[in-house]
Amino acid sequence: MNQDFKPRKRLFIALLGGAGGVVLVVAFLLWWVPSVGLGNIHPALPLIFGLVLGVLSLVVVGGLALLILTLLTGRDLFFSERLRRIVIRYLFPAIINLGKLLGVDRDTLQQSFIALNNQLVRAKKLRVRPDQALILLPHCIQLFDCDIKITGDIQKCVRCGRCDISGLAEIAVERGIDIAVATGGTLARKIIVDKRPRFILAVACERDLTSGIRDSYPLPVIGVLNHRPNGPCFNTHVVLDEVRQVLGEHVVETT
C-alpha cells in the first residue's frame, strides 16, 4: 500500500448528498402519484399529505446537510454525537448498499467511512488522561516468524526494531497508555470491556476498523489504517507519526 495513503471522506459525503437527492425525488413521487386519488376523497388531502412528506424530507435532508457541514468545517456543530450514531447505525449500511448499486469498491467505501468517523470524533475535541486511553493493534503488525508472541503482553517485545511493535510499545510507555494486540473481534471486545477506556486508537485494515468502530460505539474510536506491502494480514506496518499525532490530539501529556 502507498505510504502516503490516507482515507478520504469525500466519497462518503458525495454519496450522502446523492442520498439526500434520492430522498427528495422519492418524497415527490410519493406525493405526486397518490395525490390524484386523495384529491377525489377530499380536496385538502393532497396538501396535508404533501406537508407531512415535506416535513419528513426536510428533517432527513437537513440532518444530512448538518452532517456534511460538520465534516467540512471540522467543528462540533449541533448534535454531532447523535449524527455519529446515525452514521454508524443506519447510514453506513445504506451507503454500502448504494455503493454496490453504483459499482463502488467496498474497501474504498469503508476507507471513506473511517475518515468520516475520525472527523466526527475529532470534532468533539475530546481530551482524556493516559490511563483512560487504549491503543489496539492487529496481530499482523508483528513479524509472522517472531519467536516472541506478544498477544497477551506487548511489553514482552525485545525491541529488535524489525517490526513496528517495538516503536508502538515505546510510544505507549512514553505516554503511559495501555496498549494491546487483538487476534480478532471477540478478543478486541474483551480487551475493551476489561480495560474500560474512554478513547481508543485502533490500527487495522478497512474491514476490521469498520466493524470495530461500529461494535465499540458509543466509545470514541480513531481508526488508523495499516499498510500492507506484503498483502493482507502479513507483516503489516503503521506510520508511527500518525499514531503520535492522534495521541497528541486526544490524550493529555503527563508531566
C-alpha positions as CSV (number, residue, x, y, z in Angstrom):
1,M,0.0,0.0,0.0
2,N,1.2,3.5,-0.7
3,Q,2.7,5.0,2.4
4,D,1.2,8.4,1.6
5,F,-2.3,6.9,1.5
6,K,-4.9,8.4,3.8
7,P,-8.6,7.6,3.7
8,R,-10.8,10.3,2.2
9,K,-14.2,11.3,3.4
10,R,-15.2,13.0,0.1
11,L,-16.7,9.8,-1.3
12,F,-19.0,9.3,1.7
13,I,-20.0,13.0,1.6
14,A,-20.8,12.7,-2.1
15,L,-23.0,9.6,-1.5
16,L,-24.7,11.3,1.4
17,G,-25.5,14.2,-1.0
18,G,-26.8,11.7,-3.5
19,A,-28.9,10.0,-0.8
20,G,-30.4,13.4,0.0
21,G,-31.4,13.9,-3.6
22,V,-32.9,10.4,-3.7
23,V,-35.0,11.2,-0.6
24,L,-36.4,14.4,-2.3
25,V,-37.2,12.6,-5.5
26,V,-38.9,9.7,-3.7
27,A,-40.8,12.1,-1.5
28,F,-42.1,13.9,-4.6
29,L,-43.2,10.7,-6.3
30,L,-44.9,9.5,-3.1
31,W,-46.8,12.8,-3.1
32,W,-47.5,13.1,-6.8
33,V,-48.6,9.5,-7.6
34,P,-51.4,9.2,-5.0
35,S,-52.4,12.9,-5.0
36,V,-55.0,12.4,-7.7
37,G,-56.8,9.7,-5.8
38,L,-56.5,11.6,-2.5
39,G,-58.0,14.7,-4.2
40,N,-61.0,12.7,-5.1
41,I,-61.6,11.8,-1.5
42,H,-61.1,15.4,-0.2
43,P,-59.5,18.4,-1.8
44,A,-57.3,19.2,1.2
45,L,-55.8,15.7,1.5
46,P,-53.1,16.2,-1.2
47,L,-51.9,19.4,0.6
48,I,-51.9,17.7,4.0
49,F,-50.1,14.6,2.7
50,G,-47.6,16.9,0.9
51,L,-46.9,18.9,4.1
52,V,-46.2,15.7,6.0
53,L,-43.9,14.3,3.4
54,G,-42.2,17.8,3.1
55,V,-41.5,17.9,6.9
56,L,-40.1,14.4,6.9
57,S,-38.0,15.1,3.9
58,L,-36.7,18.4,5.4
59,V,-35.7,16.5,8.6
60,V,-33.8,13.9,6.7
61,V,-32.1,16.2,4.2
62,G,-31.4,18.8,6.9
63,G,-29.7,16.1,9.0
64,L,-27.6,15.1,6.1
65,A,-26.7,18.7,5.4
66,L,-25.7,19.2,9.0
67,L,-23.6,16.1,8.9
68,I,-21.9,17.3,5.7
69,L,-21.3,20.7,7.3
70,T,-19.8,19.2,10.4
71,L,-17.4,17.1,8.2
72,L,-16.4,20.1,6.1
73,T,-15.8,22.5,8.9
74,G,-14.3,20.1,11.4
75,R,-16.3,21.8,14.2
76,D,-18.5,20.2,16.8
77,L,-21.8,21.5,15.5
78,F,-25.2,20.6,16.8
79,F,-25.9,17.0,17.7
80,S,-22.6,15.7,16.5
81,E,-22.7,12.7,18.7
82,R,-26.2,11.9,17.5
83,L,-25.0,12.3,14.0
84,R,-22.2,9.9,14.6
85,R,-24.7,7.3,15.9
86,I,-26.9,7.8,12.9
87,V,-23.9,7.3,10.6
88,I,-22.7,4.2,12.4
89,R,-26.0,2.5,12.9
90,Y,-28.0,3.5,9.9
91,L,-26.3,5.5,7.2
92,F,-23.3,3.2,6.8
93,P,-25.3,0.1,5.8
94,A,-27.4,2.2,3.4
95,I,-24.4,3.8,1.8
96,I,-22.7,0.4,1.4
97,N,-25.7,-0.8,-0.5
98,L,-25.9,2.4,-2.5
99,G,-22.2,2.0,-3.4
100,K,-22.8,-1.6,-4.5
101,L,-25.5,-0.4,-6.9
102,L,-23.1,2.2,-8.3
103,G,-20.2,-0.2,-8.5
104,V,-18.0,1.5,-5.9
105,D,-15.4,-0.7,-4.3
106,R,-16.3,-1.8,-0.8
107,D,-12.8,-1.1,0.6
108,T,-13.0,2.4,-0.8
109,L,-16.4,2.9,0.9
110,Q,-15.0,1.6,4.2
111,Q,-12.0,3.9,4.0
112,S,-14.3,6.8,3.5
113,F,-16.5,5.7,6.4
114,I,-13.4,5.5,8.6
115,A,-12.3,9.0,7.6
116,L,-15.8,10.3,8.3
117,N,-15.9,8.7,11.7
118,N,-12.5,10.1,12.6
119,Q,-13.7,13.6,11.6
120,L,-16.7,13.4,13.8
121,V,-14.6,12.1,16.8
122,R,-12.1,14.9,16.2
123,A,-14.9,17.5,16.1
124,K,-15.7,16.7,19.7
125,K,-12.2,17.9,20.8
126,L,-12.0,15.0,23.2
127,R,-9.1,15.0,25.7
128,V,-8.5,12.1,28.1
129,R,-5.9,11.1,30.6
130,P,-3.4,8.5,29.6
131,D,-5.0,5.9,31.8
132,Q,-8.3,6.4,30.0
133,A,-6.8,5.7,26.5
134,L,-6.1,2.4,24.7
135,I,-4.1,1.6,21.7
136,L,-5.5,-1.5,20.0
137,L,-3.4,-3.3,17.4
138,P,-3.8,-6.3,15.0
139,H,-1.5,-9.2,15.4
140,C,-0.3,-8.9,11.8
141,I,1.8,-5.8,12.9
142,Q,4.3,-8.3,14.4
143,L,6.6,-10.3,12.1
144,F,4.9,-13.7,11.4
145,D,8.1,-15.6,12.2
146,C,8.9,-13.8,15.5
147,D,9.5,-16.3,18.3
148,I,8.1,-13.9,21.0
149,K,4.3,-13.8,21.0
150,I,3.2,-10.6,22.4
151,T,-0.6,-11.1,22.1
152,G,-1.0,-11.3,25.9
153,D,1.6,-8.7,26.8
154,I,3.1,-6.4,24.2
155,Q,5.9,-5.4,26.7
156,K,7.4,-8.8,26.1
157,C,8.8,-7.3,22.8
158,V,12.6,-7.2,23.0
159,R,12.6,-4.0,20.8
160,C,14.7,-5.5,18.0
161,G,13.2,-3.0,15.6
162,R,12.4,-5.5,12.8
163,C,8.7,-4.6,13.0
164,D,6.6,-1.7,14.2
165,I,5.7,-3.3,17.5
166,S,8.8,-2.0,19.2
167,G,8.1,1.6,18.2
168,L,4.4,1.3,19.2
169,A,5.4,-0.2,22.6
170,E,7.8,2.6,23.2
171,I,5.2,5.2,22.4
172,A,2.8,3.5,24.9
173,V,5.4,3.5,27.6
174,E,6.4,7.1,27.0
175,R,2.8,8.3,27.1
176,G,1.7,5.9,29.9
177,I,-1.1,4.5,27.7
178,D,-2.4,0.9,27.7
179,I,-1.6,-1.0,24.5
180,A,-2.9,-4.4,23.4
181,V,-2.9,-6.8,20.5
182,A,-6.1,-8.5,19.4
183,T,-6.2,-11.5,17.2
184,G,-9.9,-11.0,16.3
185,G,-13.1,-9.1,17.1
186,T,-14.0,-11.3,20.1
187,L,-10.7,-10.7,21.8
188,A,-10.8,-7.0,20.9
189,R,-14.2,-6.7,22.6
190,K,-13.0,-8.5,25.7
191,I,-10.0,-6.2,25.9
192,I,-12.2,-3.1,25.7
193,V,-14.6,-4.5,28.4
194,D,-11.7,-5.3,30.7
195,K,-9.8,-2.0,30.3
196,R,-12.9,0.2,30.0
197,P,-11.2,3.1,28.1
198,R,-12.8,6.4,27.3
199,F,-10.8,6.7,24.0
200,I,-9.4,4.1,21.6
201,L,-6.8,4.5,18.8
202,A,-7.3,1.4,16.7
203,V,-4.9,0.2,14.0
204,A,-6.2,-2.4,11.4
205,C,-7.4,-2.9,7.9
206,E,-10.6,-1.4,6.4
207,R,-12.8,-4.3,7.3
208,D,-11.7,-4.7,10.9
209,L,-11.6,-1.0,11.6
210,T,-15.2,-0.6,10.2
211,S,-16.6,-3.5,12.3
212,G,-14.6,-2.3,15.4
213,I,-15.8,1.3,15.2
214,R,-19.4,0.0,14.9
215,D,-19.1,-2.6,17.7
216,S,-17.4,-0.2,20.1
217,Y,-20.0,2.6,19.7
218,P,-20.6,4.8,21.7
219,L,-16.9,4.8,22.6
220,P,-14.9,7.3,20.5
221,V,-12.6,5.4,18.2
222,I,-10.0,6.9,15.9
223,G,-9.1,4.4,13.2
224,V,-5.6,4.3,11.6
225,L,-5.3,2.1,8.5
226,N,-2.3,-0.2,8.5
227,H,-0.1,-0.5,5.4
228,R,0.1,-3.9,3.7
229,P,3.0,-4.1,1.3
230,N,3.1,-7.9,1.6
231,G,-0.6,-8.4,1.3
232,P,-3.4,-8.6,3.9
233,C,-2.7,-9.9,7.4
234,F,1.0,-10.4,6.9
235,N,3.9,-8.3,8.2
236,T,1.8,-5.1,8.0
237,H,3.1,-1.6,9.0
238,V,1.7,1.6,10.6
239,V,3.0,5.1,10.3
240,L,4.2,5.9,13.8
241,D,4.0,9.7,13.3
242,E,0.3,9.2,12.6
243,V,-0.2,7.4,15.8
244,R,1.7,10.1,17.7
245,Q,-0.4,12.8,16.1
246,V,-3.7,11.2,17.1
247,L,-2.5,10.7,20.7
248,G,-1.3,14.3,20.8
249,E,-4.8,15.5,19.8
250,H,-6.7,13.4,22.2
251,V,-4.5,12.3,25.2
252,V,-3.2,14.7,27.7
253,E,0.5,14.6,28.3
254,T,1.6,13.9,31.9
255,T,4.5,15.8,33.4
